[in-house]
């Protein structure tokens, strides 16, 4: 069975320097896909960048935590995951979830892009109510791919806290599998990147590529350039984005692909292939 790899950058549209780093990782490196934040401050800049790079596979990075809402422009989204969970407990109807997610997808469609895949900021679709809403949006807009947010077996490269948190996610996996199957959504066979966020360089990325299992894997990453714009933005990932970018454009990572026989691909190409 072939080993195929989608390398997807989250946070497209967050800032212009993140956008430019994602563009460089695609043009000069091994990045194949990205997911766009409809409420990102640099949304328009990202759309123009994507139009100039037709081989960059664009999806939707659905945001329910942080920033302005799209469905109700004068409202803010919950500031933290904890605040989101409290709102879900209080609002039993949860109709706002699908309205907001749909509004984000429609904004990206109006920009002339054709998203092929969905994921969520802060992995909020681990929450069952959010996953249900994401799956409904997937069917409604015929965007078949949804991120499988469960990492490959962890290595010593991951901080202990990340490994423990990832272990806690495992009990959600069966529910996730049942839900996406019920809605006939598609997922990759494997996922990697949660444990690596901000913690890898070219040697670690090359090692991961060489160890990939058979089947289709998504590797999540967060490349970018770190200028004053990003330094002032509300994110913990700042200088680490430069580090991830350098790994993605490194000769070492490309050589690992060539020597291991791993094939780079996109969600769009797998769907059409």
Number of C-alpha atoms within 10 A of each C-alpha: 7 11 16 21 27 24 24 27 28 24 26 34 26 23 22 23 21 29 27 19 23 35 24 20 25 24 15 12 19 24 29 22 27 30 24 30 26 28 22 21 16 19 22 15 17 25 20 11 19 21 13 11 13 9 14 21 25 27 29 28 28 27 27 26 20 18 16 20 21 22 18 13 10 8 11 14 18 19 13 13 17 11 13 17 16 12 13 17 11 10 11 8 9 15 10 14 17 19 15 20 26 21 18 22 26 17 17 22 14 9 13 11 17 16 23 23 25 23 23 25 18 15 20 21 23 19 14 14 15 21 21 20 20 25 25 18 20 25 14 11 14 13 20 23 24 24 19 23 27 20 21 18 11 18 12 8 12 16 13 12 10 15 18 12 11 18 14 10 13 13 9 14 14 9 14 20 13 11 16 22 13 11 14 14 20 19 22 18 13 20 21 22 23 21 24 23 18 20 16 17 18 20 14 16 22 21 13 18 22 17 12 18 17 14 14 24 23 25 22 24 24 25 35 31 25 20 15 10 12 21 13 10 13 11 9 10 17 22 16 20 24 20 20 26 26 21 24 27 19 20 15 17 24 18 13 19 18 12 10 14 14 21 13 16 20 25 28 20 10 11 11 7 6
